[in-house]
Amino acid sequence: MSSLAGQSALITGGGSGIGLACATRLARDGATVVLAGRNADKLSAAAACLAAASAIVHTIICDVTDEAQVQAACALTAEVDRFTMVVANAGSGSVAPLHLTTLDDWNNVLAANLTGTFLTIKHSAAHLARSGGGAIVAISSIAAPRTHRYMTPYCVSKAGIEMLVQQAADEL
C-alpha cells in the first residue's frame, strides 16, 4: 500500500464509530488526520487514542449544518498538510412512524446527513483541486435503497447522499 505521508484528511463525525475507524486507518497509512465533530470530549479522547499510536492528529469543533464551521474545518485541514482526502461521515437519525415524525426531527436529520455532506463536499472541493486532486468518501447506508420502518428521514437523507455523490463525481 502506498504511504499517505504528506497528505491530510478531514473526517467529519471523526470522534467515534465509523469516522474514528476511517481516521485510524488513514493515520496508520501516514496521513495527518483532522477529526471534526460537535463533541469536544469525544474528539479529545479520539485524538489521544490516535496520538498514542503515533498519528498526527488535529481536532476542530464542527457542526456540519453550520457552513462557516465546515469552511473552518476545511481550511484547517488545508493548513496542516496537502489536503487530499475527505470522509463525510457526520450524521444523525430519529425513530418515529412517518405520521408522527415532527418537522423538527425531519429537518434535523436531513440537515445533519444530507446538508452536512453537501457542505463538506462543497467546501473541500476547491482545496482538493489546489492539492492536485483527491478523494471524497460520503458514508451512506443500506437504508438508502431499502426502507427501514420508522426511519423515514434517515432513509431519505441517505438516498439523497447517494445522488449527491453521483452529482459531485459528474461535476468535479
Secondary structure by P-SEA (a helix, b strand, c coil): ccccccbbbbbccccccaaaaaaaaaaaaccbbbbbcccaaaaaaaaaaaaaaccbbbbbbcccccaaaaaaaaaaaaaaccccbbbcccccccccccccccaaaaaaaaaacaaaaaaaaaaaaaaaaaacbbbbbbbbcccccccccccaaaaaaaaaaaaaaaaaaacc
